[in-house]
């Protein structure tokens, strides 16, 4: 993750990602904040819920 964030910071001031609910704690510990929520509707009335998270990067 450190390498990926470093590469992103070369061209952008923040990283934005979609995180599954089980991954929210992982990204939260890395400094990401939830900025929104998303829902992807699948077959048979199944819904995939996720968090939209971002982290300010120092470039």
N, CA, C, O and CB atoms as a CASP TS submission, in Angstrom:
PFRMAT TS
TARGET T0000
AUTHOR 0000-0000-0000
METHOD Language model
MODEL 1
PARENT N/A
ATOM      1  N   UNK     1       0.823  -1.193   0.000  1.00  0.00           N
ATOM      2  CA  UNK     1       0.000   0.000   0.000  1.00  0.00           C
ATOM      3  C   UNK     1       0.871   1.262   0.000  1.00  0.00           C
ATOM      4  O   UNK     1       0.540   2.244  -0.664  1.00  0.00           O
ATOM      5  CB  UNK     1      -0.939  -0.005   1.211  1.00  0.00           C
ATOM      6  N   UNK     2       1.969   1.235   0.735  1.00  0.00           N
ATOM      7  CA  UNK     2       2.845   2.409   0.758  1.00  0.00           C
ATOM      8  C   UNK     2       3.337   2.743  -0.650  1.00  0.00           C
ATOM      9  O   UNK     2       3.336   3.906  -1.054  1.00  0.00           O
ATOM     10  CB  UNK     2       4.045   2.171   1.699  1.00  0.00           C
ATOM     11  N   UNK     3       3.753   1.727  -1.387  1.00  0.00           N
ATOM     12  CA  UNK     3       4.238   1.938  -2.747  1.00  0.00           C
ATOM     13  C   UNK     3       3.132   2.509  -3.639  1.00  0.00           C
ATOM     14  O   UNK     3       3.360   3.465  -4.380  1.00  0.00           O
ATOM     15  CB  UNK     3       4.768   0.622  -3.335  1.00  0.00           C
ATOM     16  N   UNK     4       1.945   1.925  -3.565  1.00  0.00           N
ATOM     17  CA  UNK     4       0.835   2.400  -4.394  1.00  0.00           C
ATOM     18  C   UNK     4       0.475   3.840  -4.073  1.00  0.00           C
ATOM     19  O   UNK     4       0.252   4.644  -4.979  1.00  0.00           O
ATOM     20  CB  UNK     4      -0.386   1.509  -4.206  1.00  0.00           C
ATOM     21  N   UNK     5       0.417   4.172  -2.779  1.00  0.00           N
ATOM     22  CA  UNK     5       0.096   5.544  -2.387  1.00  0.00           C
ATOM     23  C   UNK     5       1.184   6.508  -2.856  1.00  0.00           C
ATOM     24  O   UNK     5       0.885   7.631  -3.263  1.00  0.00           O
ATOM     25  CB  UNK     5      -0.079   5.642  -0.862  1.00  0.00           C
ATOM     26  N   UNK     6       2.438   6.076  -2.800  1.00  0.00           N
ATOM     27  CA  UNK     6       3.535   6.914  -3.280  1.00  0.00           C
ATOM     28  C   UNK     6       3.387   7.182  -4.785  1.00  0.00           C
ATOM     29  O   UNK     6       3.561   8.317  -5.229  1.00  0.00           O
ATOM     30  CB  UNK     6       4.898   6.242  -2.984  1.00  0.00           C
ATOM     31  N   UNK     7       3.069   6.156  -5.560  1.00  0.00           N
ATOM     32  CA  UNK     7       2.890   6.322  -7.003  1.00  0.00           C
ATOM     33  C   UNK     7       1.703   7.237  -7.314  1.00  0.00           C
ATOM     34  O   UNK     7       1.784   8.074  -8.214  1.00  0.00           O
ATOM     35  CB  UNK     7       2.691   4.956  -7.674  1.00  0.00           C
ATOM     36  N   UNK     8       0.616   7.082  -6.582  1.00  0.00           N
ATOM     37  CA  UNK     8      -0.552   7.948  -6.787  1.00  0.00           C
ATOM     38  C   UNK     8      -0.194   9.391  -6.472  1.00  0.00           C
ATOM     39  O   UNK     8      -0.594  10.305  -7.193  1.00  0.00           O
ATOM     40  CB  UNK     8      -1.742   7.487  -5.910  1.00  0.00           C
ATOM     41  N   UNK     9       0.568   9.602  -5.384  1.00  0.00           N
ATOM     42  CA  UNK     9       0.943  10.955  -4.952  1.00  0.00           C
ATOM     43  C   UNK     9       1.824  11.676  -5.967  1.00  0.00           C
ATOM     44  O   UNK     9       1.929  12.902  -5.920  1.00  0.00           O
ATOM     45  CB  UNK     9       1.661  10.890  -3.619  1.00  0.00           C
ATOM     46  N   UNK    10       2.455  10.951  -6.877  1.00  0.00           N
ATOM     47  CA  UNK    10       3.270  11.591  -7.909  1.00  0.00           C
ATOM     48  C   UNK    10       2.426  12.441  -8.856  1.00  0.00           C
ATOM     49  O   UNK    10       2.928  13.389  -9.460  1.00  0.00           O
ATOM     50  CB  UNK    10       4.032  10.539  -8.701  1.00  0.00           C
ATOM     51  N   UNK    11       1.129  12.095  -8.984  1.00  0.00           N
ATOM     52  CA  UNK    11       0.267  12.825  -9.924  1.00  0.00           C
ATOM     53  C   UNK    11      -1.015  13.378  -9.303  1.00  0.00           C
ATOM     54  O   UNK    11      -1.702  14.192  -9.921  1.00  0.00           O
ATOM     55  CB  UNK    11      -0.096  11.926 -11.062  1.00  0.00           C
ATOM     56  N   UNK    12      -1.341  12.941  -8.087  1.00  0.00           N
ATOM     57  CA  UNK    12      -2.614  13.343  -7.478  1.00  0.00           C
ATOM     58  C   UNK    12      -2.404  13.721  -6.019  1.00  0.00           C
ATOM     59  O   UNK    12      -1.472  13.240  -5.374  1.00  0.00           O
ATOM     60  CB  UNK    12      -3.660  12.211  -7.592  1.00  0.00           C
ATOM     61  N   UNK    13      -3.273  14.582  -5.501  1.00  0.00           N
ATOM     62  CA  UNK    13      -3.142  14.992  -4.108  1.00  0.00           C
ATOM     63  C   UNK    13      -3.927  14.124  -3.139  1.00  0.00           C
ATOM     64  O   UNK    13      -3.761  14.245  -1.925  1.00  0.00           O
ATOM     65  CB  UNK    13      -3.579  16.405  -3.963  1.00  0.00           C
ATOM     66  N   UNK    14      -4.789  13.241  -3.665  1.00  0.00           N
ATOM     67  CA  UNK    14      -5.508  12.320  -2.785  1.00  0.00           C
ATOM     68  C   UNK    14      -5.802  11.017  -3.504  1.00  0.00           C
ATOM     69  O   UNK    14      -5.858  10.959  -4.732  1.00  0.00           O
ATOM     70  CB  UNK    14      -6.812  12.953  -2.284  1.00  0.00           C
ATOM     71  N   UNK    15      -5.988   9.978  -2.712  1.00  0.00           N
ATOM     72  CA  UNK    15      -6.367   8.662  -3.224  1.00  0.00           C
ATOM     73  C   UNK    15      -7.827   8.425  -2.867  1.00  0.00           C
ATOM     74  O   UNK    15      -8.254   8.705  -1.747  1.00  0.00           O
ATOM     75  CB  UNK    15      -5.448   7.527  -2.642  1.00  0.00           C
ATOM     76  N   UNK    16      -8.578   7.914  -3.813  1.00  0.00           N
ATOM     77  CA  UNK    16      -9.997   7.597  -3.601  1.00  0.00           C
ATOM     78  C   UNK    16     -10.197   6.140  -3.989  1.00  0.00           C
ATOM     79  O   UNK    16      -9.698   5.683  -5.018  1.00  0.00           O
ATOM     80  CB  UNK    16     -10.948   8.551  -4.438  1.00  0.00           C
ATOM     81  N   UNK    17     -10.939   5.415  -3.147  1.00  0.00           N
ATOM     82  CA  UNK    17     -11.176   3.999  -3.436  1.00  0.00           C
ATOM     83  C   UNK    17     -12.541   3.571  -2.928  1.00  0.00           C
ATOM     84  O   UNK    17     -13.149   4.233  -2.087  1.00  0.00           O
ATOM     85  CB  UNK    17     -10.083   3.126  -2.807  1.00  0.00           C
ATOM     86  N   UNK    18     -13.007   2.452  -3.459  1.00  0.00           N
ATOM     87  CA  UNK    18     -14.220   1.793  -2.981  1.00  0.00           C
ATOM     88  C   UNK    18     -13.776   0.632  -2.107  1.00  0.00           C
ATOM     89  O   UNK    18     -12.970  -0.195  -2.535  1.00  0.00           O
ATOM     90  CB  UNK    18     -15.137   1.306  -4.173  1.00  0.00           C
ATOM     91  N   UNK    19     -14.294   0.562  -0.886  1.00  0.00           N
ATOM     92  CA  UNK    19     -13.884  -0.478   0.054  1.00  0.00           C
ATOM     93  C   UNK    19     -15.073  -1.323   0.467  1.00  0.00           C
ATOM     94  O   UNK    19     -16.137  -0.804   0.804  1.00  0.00           O
ATOM     95  CB  UNK    19     -13.222   0.139   1.286  1.00  0.00           C
ATOM     96  N   UNK    20     -14.878  -2.632   0.435  1.00  0.00           N
ATOM     97  CA  UNK    20     -15.905  -3.524   0.971  1.00  0.00           C
ATOM     98  C   UNK    20     -16.024  -3.266   2.473  1.00  0.00           C
ATOM     99  O   UNK    20     -15.079  -2.785   3.097  1.00  0.00           O
ATOM    100  CB  UNK    20     -15.563  -5.032   0.679  1.00  0.00           C
ATOM    101  N   UNK    21     -17.157  -3.577   3.039  1.00  0.00           N
ATOM    102  CA  UNK    21     -17.352  -3.306   4.465  1.00  0.00           C
ATOM    103  C   UNK    21     -16.300  -3.978   5.348  1.00  0.00           C
ATOM    104  O   UNK    21     -15.854  -3.353   6.310  1.00  0.00           O
ATOM    105  CB  UNK    21     -18.731  -3.763   4.888  1.00  0.00           C
ATOM    106  N   UNK    22     -15.875  -5.223   5.076  1.00  0.00           N
ATOM    107  CA  UNK    22     -14.827  -5.816   5.913  1.00  0.00           C
ATOM    108  C   UNK    22     -13.473  -5.097   5.792  1.00  0.00           C
ATOM    109  O   UNK    22     -12.643  -5.206   6.694  1.00  0.00           O
ATOM    110  CB  UNK    22     -14.655  -7.276   5.547  1.00  0.00           C
ATOM    111  N   UNK    23     -13.241  -4.369   4.700  1.00  0.00           N
ATOM    112  CA  UNK    23     -11.955  -3.699   4.493  1.00  0.00           C
ATOM    113  C   UNK    23     -11.902  -2.287   5.074  1.00  0.00           C
ATOM    114  O   UNK    23     -10.836  -1.671   5.095  1.00  0.00           O
ATOM    115  CB  UNK    23     -11.650  -3.640   3.023  1.00  0.00           C
ATOM    116  N   UNK    24     -13.029  -1.770   5.541  1.00  0.00           N
ATOM    117  CA  UNK    24     -13.084  -0.391   6.032  1.00  0.00           C
ATOM    118  C   UNK    24     -12.095  -0.165   7.177  1.00  0.00           C
ATOM    119  O   UNK    24     -11.422   0.865   7.199  1.00  0.00           O
ATOM    120  CB  UNK    24     -14.506  -0.048   6.494  1.00  0.00           C
ATOM    121  N   UNK    25     -11.990  -1.080   8.111  1.00  0.00           N
ATOM    122  CA  UNK    25     -11.051  -0.925   9.235  1.00  0.00           C
ATOM    123  C   UNK    25      -9.613  -0.885   8.736  1.00  0.00           C
ATOM    124  O   UNK    25      -8.816  -0.082   9.221  1.00  0.00           O
ATOM    125  CB  UNK    25     -11.225  -2.074  10.251  1.00  0.00           C
ATOM    126  N   UNK    26      -9.272  -1.728   7.788  1.00  0.00           N
ATOM    127  CA  UNK    26      -7.922  -1.738   7.222  1.00  0.00           C
ATOM    128  C   UNK    26      -7.575  -0.361   6.668  1.00  0.00           C
ATOM    129  O   UNK    26      -6.540   0.210   7.012  1.00  0.00           O
ATOM    130  CB  UNK    26      -7.800  -2.810   6.114  1.00  0.00           C
ATOM    131  N   UNK    27      -8.441   0.169   5.813  1.00  0.00           N
ATOM    132  CA  UNK    27      -8.168   1.470   5.208  1.00  0.00           C
ATOM    133  C   UNK    27      -8.251   2.590   6.242  1.00  0.00           C
ATOM    134  O   UNK    27      -7.493   3.557   6.160  1.00  0.00           O
ATOM    135  CB  UNK    27      -9.146   1.738   4.065  1.00  0.00           C
ATOM    136  N   UNK    28      -9.142   2.479   7.196  1.00  0.00           N
ATOM    137  CA  UNK    28      -9.242   3.479   8.256  1.00  0.00           C
ATOM    138  C   UNK    28      -7.935   3.598   9.030  1.00  0.00           C
ATOM    139  O   UNK    28      -7.508   4.703   9.364  1.00  0.00           O
ATOM    140  CB  UNK    28     -10.383   3.130   9.208  1.00  0.00           C
ATOM    141  N   UNK    29      -7.305   2.475   9.312  1.00  0.00           N
ATOM    142  CA  UNK    29      -6.019   2.494  10.018  1.00  0.00           C
ATOM    143  C   UNK    29      -4.904   3.086   9.161  1.00  0.00           C
ATOM    144  O   UNK    29      -3.870   3.498   9.687  1.00  0.00           O
ATOM    145  CB  UNK    29      -5.637   1.085  10.450  1.00  0.00           C
ATOM    146  N   UNK    30      -5.106   3.130   7.861  1.00  0.00           N
ATOM    147  CA  UNK    30      -4.111   3.733   6.957  1.00  0.00           C
ATOM    148  C   UNK    30      -4.404   5.206   6.700  1.00  0.00           C
ATOM    149  O   UNK    30      -3.713   5.843   5.905  1.00  0.00           O
ATOM    150  CB  UNK    30      -4.073   2.976   5.626  1.00  0.00           C
ATOM    151  N   UNK    31      -5.422   5.754   7.364  1.00  0.00           N
ATOM    152  CA  UNK    31      -5.707   7.180   7.245  1.00  0.00           C
ATOM    153  C   UNK    31      -6.811   7.561   6.280  1.00  0.00           C
ATOM    154  O   UNK    31      -7.027   8.746   6.026  1.00  0.00           O
ATOM    155  CB  UNK    31      -4.497   7.868   6.845  1.00  0.00           C
ATOM    156  N   UNK    32      -7.517   6.575   5.737  1.00  0.00           N
ATOM    157  CA  UNK    32      -8.621   6.874   4.828  1.00  0.00           C
ATOM    158  C   UNK    32      -9.870   7.232   5.620  1.00  0.00           C
ATOM    159  O   UNK    32     -10.106   6.697   6.703  1.00  0.00           O
ATOM    160  CB  UNK    32      -8.901   5.680   3.896  1.00  0.00           C
ATOM    161  N   UNK    33     -10.662   8.138   5.070  1.00  0.00           N
ATOM    162  CA  UNK    33     -11.919   8.567   5.670  1.00  0.00           C
ATOM    163  C   UNK    33     -13.069   8.202   4.729  1.00  0.00           C
ATOM    164  O   UNK    33     -12.935   8.306   3.509  1.00  0.00           O
ATOM    165  CB  UNK    33     -11.903  10.100   5.965  1.00  0.00           C
ATOM    166  N   UNK    34     -14.178   7.782   5.287  1.00  0.00           N
ATOM    167  CA  UNK    34     -15.363   7.512   4.478  1.00  0.00           C
ATOM    168  C   UNK    34     -15.987   8.835   4.047  1.00  0.00           C
ATOM    169  O   UNK    34     -16.261   9.702   4.876  1.00  0.00           O
ATOM    170  CB  UNK    34     -16.389   6.648   5.263  1.00  0.00           C
ATOM    171  N   UNK    35     -16.208   8.981   2.738  1.00  0.00           N
ATOM    172  CA  UNK    35     -16.808  10.203   2.202  1.00  0.00           C
ATOM    173  C   UNK    35     -18.151   9.931   1.534  1.00  0.00           C
ATOM    174  O   UNK    35     -18.831  10.859   1.095  1.00  0.00           O
ATOM    175  CB  UNK    35     -15.862  10.857   1.207  1.00  0.00           C
ATOM    176  N   UNK    36     -18.530   8.661   1.459  1.00  0.00           N
ATOM    177  CA  UNK    36     -19.801   8.317   0.850  1.00  0.00           C
ATOM    178  C   UNK    36     -20.036   6.817   0.912  1.00  0.00           C
ATOM    179  O   UNK    36     -19.204   6.052   1.399  1.00  0.00           O
ATOM    180  CB  UNK    36     -19.852   8.804  -0.593  1.00  0.00           C
ATOM    181  N   UNK    37     -21.191   6.421   0.404  1.00  0.00           N
ATOM    182  CA  UNK    37     -21.570   5.014   0.394  1.00  0.00           C
ATOM    183  C   UNK    37     -22.097   4.675  -0.994  1.00  0.00           C
ATOM    184  O   UNK    37     -22.637   5.532  -1.693  1.00  0.00           O
ATOM    185  CB  UNK    37     -22.637   4.701   1.497  1.00  0.00           C
ATOM    186  N   UNK    38     -21.937   3.447  -1.373  1.00  0.00           N
ATOM    187  CA  UNK    38     -22.440   3.012  -2.663  1.00  0.00           C
ATOM    188  C   UNK    38     -23.159   1.682  -2.541  1.00  0.00           C
ATOM    189  O   UNK    38     -22.931   0.911  -1.608  1.00  0.00           O
ATOM    190  CB  UNK    38     -21.306   2.907  -3.668  1.00  0.00           C
ATOM    191  N   UNK    39     -24.027   1.433  -3.498  1.00  0.00           N
ATOM    192  CA  UNK    39     -24.760   0.172  -3.559  1.00  0.00           C
ATOM    193  C   UNK    39     -24.740  -0.302  -5.003  1.00  0.00           C
ATOM    194  O   UNK    39     -25.061   0.452  -5.922  1.00  0.00           O
ATOM    195  CB  UNK    39     -26.232   0.330  -3.029  1.00  0.00           C
ATOM    196  N   UNK    40     -24.367  -1.536  -5.188  1.00  0.00           N
ATOM    197  CA  UNK    40     -24.391  -2.156  -6.509  1.00  0.00           C
ATOM    198  C   UNK    40     -25.447  -3.254  -6.465  1.00  0.00           C
ATOM    199  O   UNK    40     -25.329  -4.205  -5.693  1.00  0.00           O
ATOM    200  CB  UNK    40     -22.973  -2.726  -6.917  1.00  0.00           C
ATOM    201  N   UNK    41     -26.471  -3.120  -7.291  1.00  0.00           N
ATOM    202  CA  UNK    41     -27.541  -4.110  -7.289  1.00  0.00           C
ATOM    203  C   UNK    41     -27.184  -5.257  -8.226  1.00  0.00           C
ATOM    204  O   UNK    41     -26.856  -5.048  -9.394  1.00  0.00           O
ATOM    205  CB  UNK    41     -28.882  -3.469  -7.703  1.00  0.00           C
ATOM    206  N   UNK    42     -27.254  -6.461  -7.693  1.00  0.00           N
ATOM    207  CA  UNK    42     -26.911  -7.664  -8.436  1.00  0.00           C
ATOM    208  C   UNK    42     -28.182  -8.460  -8.730  1.00  0.00           C
ATOM    209  O   UNK    42     -29.290  -7.987  -8.479  1.00  0.00           O
ATOM    210  CB  UNK    42     -25.890  -8.525  -7.650  1.00  0.00           C
ATOM    211  N   UNK    43     -28.016  -9.651  -9.255  1.00  0.00           N
ATOM    212  CA  UNK    43     -29.165 -10.503  -9.555  1.00  0.00           C
ATOM    213  C   UNK    43     -29.862 -10.961  -8.274  1.00  0.00           C
ATOM    214  O   UNK    43     -29.274 -10.939  -7.193  1.00  0.00           O
ATOM    215  CB  UNK    43     -28.725 -11.719 -10.379  1.00  0.00           C
ATOM    216  N   UNK    44     -31.106 -11.370  -8.410  1.00  0.00           N
ATOM    217  CA  UNK    44     -31.910 -11.946  -7.324  1.00  0.00           C
ATOM    218  C   UNK    44     -32.035 -11.021  -6.126  1.00  0.00           C
ATOM    219  O   UNK    44     -32.027 -11.479  -4.983  1.00  0.00           O
ATOM    220  CB  UNK    44     -31.312 -13.256  -6.879  1.00  0.00           C
ATOM    221  N   UNK    45     -32.151  -9.711  -6.378  1.00  0.00           N
ATOM    222  CA  UNK    45     -32.319  -8.698  -5.324  1.00  0.00           C
ATOM    223  C   UNK    45     -31.158  -8.646  -4.336  1.00  0.00           C
ATOM    224  O   UNK    45     -31.334  -8.196  -3.204  1.00  0.00           O
ATOM    225  CB  UNK    45     -33.593  -8.961  -4.570  1.00  0.00           C
ATOM    226  N   UNK    46     -29.982  -9.097  -4.744  1.00  0.00           N
ATOM    227  CA  UNK    46     -28.792  -9.022  -3.899  1.00  0.00           C
ATOM    228  C   UNK    46     -28.161  -7.644  -4.093  1.00  0.00           C
ATOM    229  O   UNK    46     -28.057  -7.154  -5.217  1.00  0.00           O
ATOM    230  CB  UNK    46     -27.769 -10.170  -4.244  1.00  0.00           C
ATOM    231  N   UNK    47     -27.739  -7.018  -2.981  1.00  0.00           N
ATOM    232  CA  UNK    47     -27.116  -5.700  -3.037  1.00  0.00           C
ATOM    233  C   UNK    47     -25.734  -5.767  -2.403  1.00  0.00           C
ATOM    234  O   UNK    47     -25.563  -6.305  -1.310  1.00  0.00           O
ATOM    235  CB  UNK    47     -27.994  -4.639  -2.325  1.00  0.00           C
ATOM    236  N   UNK    48     -24.764  -5.220  -3.097  1.00  0.00           N
ATOM    237  CA  UNK    48     -23.407  -5.115  -2.590  1.00  0.00           C
ATOM    238  C   UNK    48     -23.233  -3.684  -2.088  1.00  0.00           C
ATOM    239  O   UNK    48     -23.301  -2.735  -2.869  1.00  0.00           O
ATOM    240  CB  UNK    48     -22.338  -5.483  -3.695  1.00  0.00           C
ATOM    241  N   UNK    49     -23.009  -3.534  -0.790  1.00  0.00           N
ATOM    242  CA  UNK    49     -22.858  -2.221  -0.176  1.00  0.00           C
ATOM    243  C   UNK    49     -21.372  -1.980   0.065  1.00  0.00           C
ATOM    244  O   UNK    49     -20.662  -2.876   0.522  1.00  0.00           O
ATOM    245  CB  UNK    49     -23.673  -2.116   1.158  1.00  0.00           C
ATOM    246  N   UNK    50     -20.905  -0.781  -0.237  1.00  0.00           N
ATOM    247  CA  UNK    50     -19.493  -0.454  -0.051  1.00  0.00           C
ATOM    248  C   UNK    50     -19.335   0.997   0.387  1.00  0.00           C
ATOM    249  O   UNK    50     -20.254   1.807   0.267  1.00  0.00           O
ATOM    250  CB  UNK    50     -18.703  -0.710  -1.345  1.00  0.00           C
ATOM    251  N   UNK    51     -18.154   1.298   0.893  1.00  0.00           N
ATOM    252  CA  UNK    51     -17.816   2.643   1.343  1.00  0.00           C
ATOM    253  C   UNK    51     -16.918   3.297   0.291  1.00  0.00           C
ATOM    254  O   UNK    51     -16.058   2.637  -0.292  1.00  0.00           O
ATOM    255  CB  UNK    51     -17.114   2.610   2.740  1.00  0.00           C
ATOM    256  N   UNK    52     -17.118   4.574   0.054  1.00  0.00           N
ATOM    257  CA  UNK    52     -16.226   5.357  -0.775  1.00  0.00           C
ATOM    258  C   UNK    52     -15.307   6.093   0.201  1.00  0.00           C
ATOM    259  O   UNK    52     -15.764   6.852   1.055  1.00  0.00           O
ATOM    260  CB  UNK    52     -17.018   6.357  -1.736  1.00  0.00           C
ATOM    261  N   UNK    53     -14.011   5.853   0.058  1.00  0.00           N
ATOM    262  CA  UNK    53     -13.047   6.396   1.019  1.00  0.00           C
ATOM    263  C   UNK    53     -11.975   7.192   0.301  1.00  0.00           C
ATOM    264  O   UNK    53     -11.652   6.938  -0.860  1.00  0.00           O
ATOM    265  CB  UNK    53     -12.405   5.271   1.846  1.00  0.00           C
ATOM    266  N   UNK    54     -11.428   8.171   1.029  1.00  0.00           N
ATOM    267  CA  UNK    54     -10.328   8.943   0.445  1.00  0.00           C
ATOM    268  C   UNK    54      -9.279   9.264   1.499  1.00  0.00           C
ATOM    269  O   UNK    54      -9.550   9.284   2.699  1.00  0.00           O
ATOM    270  CB  UNK    54     -10.853  10.240  -0.190  1.00  0.00           C
ATOM    271  N   UNK    55      -8.080   9.512   1.010  1.00  0.00           N
ATOM    272  CA  UNK    55      -6.956   9.859   1.876  1.00  0.00           C
ATOM    273  C   UNK    55      -6.172  10.974   1.216  1.00  0.00           C
ATOM    274  O   UNK    55      -5.799  10.875   0.048  1.00  0.00           O
ATOM    275  CB  UNK    55      -6.045   8.626   2.153  1.00  0.00           C
ATOM    276  N   UNK    56      -5.924  12.033   1.964  1.00  0.00           N
ATOM    277  CA  UNK    56      -5.084  13.109   1.467  1.00  0.00           C
ATOM    278  C   UNK    56      -3.637  12.624   1.444  1.00  0.00           C
ATOM    279  O   UNK    56      -3.132  12.111   2.443  1.00  0.00           O
ATOM    280  CB  UNK    56      -5.234  14.392   2.342  1.00  0.00           C
ATOM    281  N   UNK    57      -2.982  12.786   0.313  1.00  0.00           N
ATOM    282  CA  UNK    57      -1.606  12.334   0.153  1.00  0.00           C
ATOM    283  C   UNK    57      -0.662  13.529   0.142  1.00  0.00           C
ATOM    284  O   UNK    57      -1.023  14.615  -0.310  1.00  0.00           O
ATOM    285  CB  UNK    57      -1.449  11.512  -1.139  1.00  0.00           C
ATOM    286  N   UNK    58       0.530  13.320   0.637  1.00  0.00           N
ATOM    287  CA  UNK    58       1.569  14.342   0.577  1.00  0.00           C
ATOM    288  C   UNK    58       2.441  14.007  -0.614  1.00  0.00           C
ATOM    289  O   UNK    58       3.137  12.991  -0.601  1.00  0.00           O
ATOM    290  CB  UNK    58       2.409  14.413   1.909  1.00  0.00           C
ATOM    291  N   UNK    59       2.420  14.846  -1.651  1.00  0.00           N
ATOM    292  CA  UNK    59       3.116  14.519  -2.877  1.00  0.00           C
ATOM    293  C   UNK    59       4.383  15.155  -3.037  1.00  0.00           C
ATOM    294  O   UNK    59       5.056  14.945  -4.045  1.00  0.00           O
ATOM    295  CB  UNK    59       2.342  14.830  -3.986  1.00  0.00           C
TER
END
